[in-house]
């Protein structure tokens, strides 16, 4: 079986798992088989003790064009049988959010290589943070198609880009360039297309090189902050995290020289 037979590819190297949506002929649209494979790949990375960080990207030219509407409409046969009730897989959680992949205790970096549209943008927004190729484009086309979003796009856009910008994007269906997305805070970085994966892997390596107990505790904390009702509650959550951090969990003394050397290297001009 060759790579073209796999709708999702997984490569693990130096504690980083790169998960690639691999239906380029369909612009990586999520049919049932691809949705299941994406869920399973990230779940497996979450369980793998050799993986510290996950990168999600797409096979060029697109990141993800959203849900495969031809399969939904019955124009093509189902690509996989539905999963049984209670079996792990994509679905709606008790809080109402439809999750395209499971929440794991490791960061998931979205490396947006091309168009991330509607459901594809929802997949991107469920990542921990995003880096984008200069070729990346972002759009919510639910209103153009005449359907309502259900994968968290309105919440994720409002949180990332601001409420008024999110409303405009959803009501117009207009596309954002990578530069627009950076200006609005939707993505953290924009890089040349050929540099996207090397750059994402460098960030992933920076994370993987840190104390993983600390990384996972901070990630859990930031997720709790997203549900905090006020700034005071957010401060209380941080205080609780700090006061309950067990001495000795982080090997501070042993890592001190590495921390200093890395800080100096990243502080040098150029």
C-alpha positions as CSV (number, residue, x, y, z in Angstrom):
1,X,0.0,0.0,0.0
2,X,1.5,3.4,-1.0
3,X,1.1,6.8,0.7
4,X,-1.8,7.7,-1.7
5,X,-3.9,4.9,-0.2
6,X,-3.7,6.6,3.3
7,X,-6.1,9.4,3.9
8,X,-4.0,10.5,6.9
9,X,-0.3,10.2,7.1
10,X,1.7,10.1,10.4
11,X,5.4,10.7,10.8
12,X,7.1,10.7,14.2
13,X,10.6,12.2,14.5
14,X,12.4,13.6,17.5
15,X,9.3,13.5,19.8
16,X,7.2,15.4,17.2
17,X,4.3,13.7,15.4
18,X,3.3,15.2,12.1
19,X,-0.2,14.3,11.0
20,X,-1.0,15.1,7.4
21,X,-4.5,15.1,5.8
22,X,-3.9,13.3,2.6
23,X,-6.7,13.7,0.1
24,X,-5.2,16.4,-2.1
25,X,-7.5,15.6,-5.0
26,X,-10.4,16.5,-2.7
27,X,-8.6,19.4,-1.1
28,X,-8.4,17.3,2.0
29,X,-12.1,17.4,2.6
30,X,-13.2,15.3,5.6
31,X,-15.1,12.3,4.5
32,X,-15.9,9.8,7.2
33,X,-12.8,7.7,6.7
34,X,-10.6,10.8,6.9
35,X,-12.4,12.1,10.0
36,X,-11.9,8.7,11.7
37,X,-8.3,8.5,10.7
38,X,-7.6,12.1,12.0
39,X,-9.1,11.3,15.3
40,X,-7.2,8.0,15.6
41,X,-3.9,9.5,14.7
42,X,-4.1,12.3,17.3
43,X,-5.4,9.9,19.9
44,X,-2.5,7.6,19.2
45,X,0.0,10.5,19.4
46,X,-1.6,11.5,22.8
47,X,-0.9,8.0,24.1
48,X,2.6,7.6,22.6
49,X,5.3,8.3,25.3
50,X,7.7,9.1,22.5
51,X,5.6,12.0,21.3
52,X,5.6,15.4,23.0
53,X,4.0,17.7,20.4
54,X,1.7,17.1,17.4
55,X,1.6,19.1,14.1
56,X,-1.5,18.9,11.9
57,X,-1.2,20.0,8.3
58,X,-2.5,19.1,4.8
59,X,-1.1,17.7,1.6
60,X,-0.8,20.6,-0.8
61,X,-2.5,22.6,-2.2
62,X,-5.1,22.9,0.7
63,X,-5.2,22.5,4.4
64,X,-8.8,21.3,4.5
65,X,-11.8,22.3,2.5
66,X,-14.2,21.2,5.3
67,X,-16.7,18.4,5.4
68,X,-17.0,16.3,2.2
69,X,-20.5,17.5,1.2
70,X,-20.7,14.9,-1.7
71,X,-20.6,12.1,0.9
72,X,-23.0,13.9,3.2
73,X,-25.4,14.4,0.3
74,X,-25.2,10.7,-0.7
75,X,-23.6,11.6,-4.1
76,X,-20.8,9.1,-3.4
77,X,-20.8,5.9,-1.3
78,X,-19.8,6.2,2.4
79,X,-16.1,6.0,2.8
80,X,-16.3,4.1,6.1
81,X,-19.1,2.6,8.3
82,X,-20.3,4.8,11.2
83,X,-18.8,4.0,14.5
84,X,-20.8,2.4,17.2
85,X,-22.3,4.4,20.0
86,X,-19.6,4.9,22.7
87,X,-16.8,4.1,20.3
88,X,-14.1,6.9,20.3
89,X,-14.3,9.1,17.3
90,X,-15.4,12.5,16.1
91,X,-18.6,13.8,17.7
92,X,-20.4,16.3,19.9
93,X,-19.4,16.5,23.5
94,X,-21.6,17.2,26.5
95,X,-20.7,20.9,26.3
96,X,-22.1,21.1,22.8
97,X,-18.8,21.3,20.9
98,X,-18.3,18.9,18.0
99,X,-14.7,17.8,18.3
100,X,-12.8,16.7,15.1
101,X,-10.0,15.2,17.2
102,X,-9.6,14.4,20.9
103,X,-8.3,16.7,23.6
104,X,-4.9,15.3,24.5
105,X,-2.4,16.5,27.1
106,X,0.1,17.7,24.4
107,X,0.0,20.8,22.3
108,X,-1.3,20.4,18.7
109,X,0.2,23.0,16.3
110,X,-1.8,23.7,13.1
111,X,0.5,24.2,10.2
112,X,-1.9,25.8,7.7
113,X,-0.4,25.2,4.2
114,X,-3.4,26.4,2.1
115,X,-7.1,27.0,2.3
116,X,-8.8,26.3,5.6
117,X,-12.4,26.7,4.8
118,X,-15.6,26.2,7.0
119,X,-15.1,22.8,8.6
120,X,-11.4,23.0,7.8
121,X,-11.3,26.3,9.7
122,X,-13.0,24.6,12.6
123,X,-10.4,21.9,12.6
124,X,-7.7,24.6,12.6
125,X,-9.4,26.4,15.5
126,X,-9.3,23.3,17.6
127,X,-5.5,23.3,17.4
128,X,-3.5,24.8,20.3
129,X,-2.2,27.5,18.0
130,X,-1.5,28.1,14.3
131,X,1.3,28.9,12.0
132,X,0.6,29.7,8.3
133,X,2.1,29.5,4.9
134,X,1.9,32.7,2.9
135,X,-0.5,30.7,0.7
136,X,-2.9,30.0,3.5
137,X,-6.5,31.3,3.2
138,X,-9.2,31.3,5.8
139,X,-13.0,31.5,5.4
140,X,-16.3,30.6,7.0
141,X,-18.7,29.8,4.1
142,X,-21.6,28.4,6.1
143,X,-23.8,31.3,5.1
144,X,-22.9,30.9,1.5
145,X,-23.8,27.2,1.5
146,X,-26.9,27.8,3.6
147,X,-26.0,25.7,6.6
148,X,-25.3,26.5,10.2
149,X,-21.9,25.9,11.9
150,X,-21.7,23.3,14.6
151,X,-17.9,22.8,15.1
152,X,-17.2,25.8,17.2
153,X,-16.2,28.2,14.4
154,X,-18.3,31.1,15.8
155,X,-16.7,30.7,19.3
156,X,-13.2,30.2,18.0
157,X,-13.3,33.1,15.5
158,X,-14.7,35.5,18.1
159,X,-12.0,34.5,20.6
160,X,-9.2,34.7,18.1
161,X,-10.1,37.6,15.9
162,X,-12.7,39.5,18.0
163,X,-16.5,39.4,17.9
164,X,-17.1,42.1,15.2
165,X,-14.5,40.6,12.9
166,X,-16.0,37.1,13.4
167,X,-19.5,38.3,12.6
168,X,-18.2,40.0,9.4
169,X,-16.4,36.8,8.3
170,X,-19.3,34.5,9.0
171,X,-22.0,36.8,7.4
172,X,-19.9,37.6,4.2
173,X,-18.1,34.3,3.7
174,X,-15.2,36.4,2.5
175,X,-11.7,34.9,2.6
176,X,-8.8,36.2,4.7
177,X,-5.2,36.1,3.4
178,X,-2.5,34.8,5.7
179,X,-1.4,38.4,6.3
180,X,-5.0,39.3,7.3
181,X,-5.1,36.3,9.7
182,X,-1.8,37.4,11.3
183,X,-3.1,41.0,11.8
184,X,-6.3,39.7,13.4
185,X,-4.4,37.3,15.7
186,X,-5.9,34.2,14.1
187,X,-2.4,32.8,13.5
188,X,0.9,33.3,15.4
189,X,3.2,33.4,12.4
190,X,3.2,33.6,8.6
191,X,6.2,32.1,6.8
192,X,7.3,31.3,3.2
193,X,5.4,28.2,2.0
194,X,8.6,26.0,1.8
195,X,9.5,27.0,5.3
196,X,6.2,26.1,6.9
197,X,6.9,22.6,8.2
198,X,10.5,23.3,9.1
199,X,9.3,26.4,11.1
200,X,6.5,24.4,12.8
201,X,8.9,21.6,13.6
202,X,11.3,24.1,15.1
203,X,8.6,25.5,17.4
204,X,7.5,21.9,18.2
205,X,11.2,21.1,19.1
206,X,11.4,24.1,21.4
207,X,8.3,22.8,23.2
208,X,9.6,19.2,23.2
209,X,12.9,20.4,24.7
210,X,11.2,21.7,27.8
211,X,10.1,20.0,31.0
212,X,7.1,18.0,29.8
213,X,5.3,17.9,33.1
214,X,5.5,21.7,33.1
215,X,4.3,22.0,29.5
216,X,1.3,19.8,30.2
217,X,0.4,21.6,33.4
218,X,0.5,24.9,31.6
219,X,-1.5,23.6,28.7
220,X,-4.2,22.4,31.1
221,X,-4.1,25.7,32.8
222,X,-4.6,27.7,29.6
223,X,-7.5,25.5,28.7
224,X,-9.2,26.2,32.0
225,X,-8.6,29.9,31.5
226,X,-10.7,29.7,28.3
227,X,-13.7,29.0,30.5
228,X,-12.9,31.5,33.2
229,X,-15.7,34.0,33.8
230,X,-13.6,36.9,34.9
231,X,-10.0,38.1,35.2
232,X,-10.1,37.5,38.9
233,X,-11.1,33.9,38.3
234,X,-8.3,33.6,35.8
235,X,-5.8,34.9,38.3
236,X,-7.1,32.5,41.0
237,X,-6.7,29.6,38.6
238,X,-3.0,30.6,38.0
239,X,-2.4,30.9,41.7
240,X,-3.9,27.5,42.3
241,X,-1.7,26.0,39.6
242,X,1.4,27.6,41.1
243,X,0.6,26.7,44.7
244,X,-0.1,23.1,43.9
245,X,2.9,22.5,41.7
246,X,4.9,19.8,43.5
247,X,8.5,20.7,44.3
248,X,10.8,18.3,42.5
249,X,8.4,17.7,39.6
250,X,10.4,20.0,37.5
251,X,14.2,19.2,37.5
252,X,15.2,22.8,37.7
253,X,18.8,22.4,38.7
254,X,19.6,19.8,36.1
255,X,18.0,21.9,33.3
256,X,19.3,25.3,34.4
257,X,22.4,25.3,32.0
258,X,20.3,24.3,29.0
259,X,17.7,27.0,29.8
260,X,20.4,29.7,30.0
261,X,22.2,28.6,26.8
262,X,18.9,28.5,24.9
263,X,17.9,31.9,26.2
264,X,21.2,33.4,25.1
265,X,21.0,31.8,21.7
266,X,17.5,33.1,21.1
267,X,18.4,36.6,22.3
268,X,21.3,37.2,20.0
269,X,20.6,39.8,17.2
270,X,20.0,38.1,13.9
